[in-house]
Amino acid sequence: MKKLIGTLLIGLLSTGLLWAQDEDVVQQDPKARERIEAAKIGLISERLGLTPEQAEKFWPIYREFSQKRGELVSEFRKAQRAAGPDNTDPDKQKELVEFGLKIKQRELDLEKDYSRRMMDVISAQQILNLRNAEKEFQRMILNQLQQRRDLQQRRENLRDRNPKLRDRKNNP
């Protein structure tokens, strides 16, 4: 079972499906989010070693938690966009910092609540493993994105150095 999940995860990574964590790409490919979630579920299930009974009770709680955590992150991103990247008003910057701290506190409260609920289903060690698995998955996504960006940059550099490819780029 572990080999199957590991193979699935590596397959998804190697085919570049996880690059879609980038929000613009996810909007272009609605199935990308599903693929990312499937890979995340596979990694978390493997790292936690959930029994079928645990999995049946754990996943609804975890999905609800993830959704609410995502809403908090989205709320802060929206406030950042509203403030604008070039905002030089110290009062607005201070408001954004304070709002960010409130969001972090709400996220901590959310995690405490859901950790208690999850511990009714899984062990404390599995909760610790969950946090590590989430961090590991995030690192994997970021590494995949960086690799794709590096590859794209190398392609552009080659294209710029090669006159035939440069002409093809300018005259499709």
PyMOL commands that set and color helices and strands:
alter all, ss='L'
color gray80, all
select helices_A, chain A and resi 2-14+17-21+23-28+30-48+52-83+90-119+124-161+163-170
alter helices_A, ss='H'
color red, helices_A
deselect
rebuild
show_as cartoon
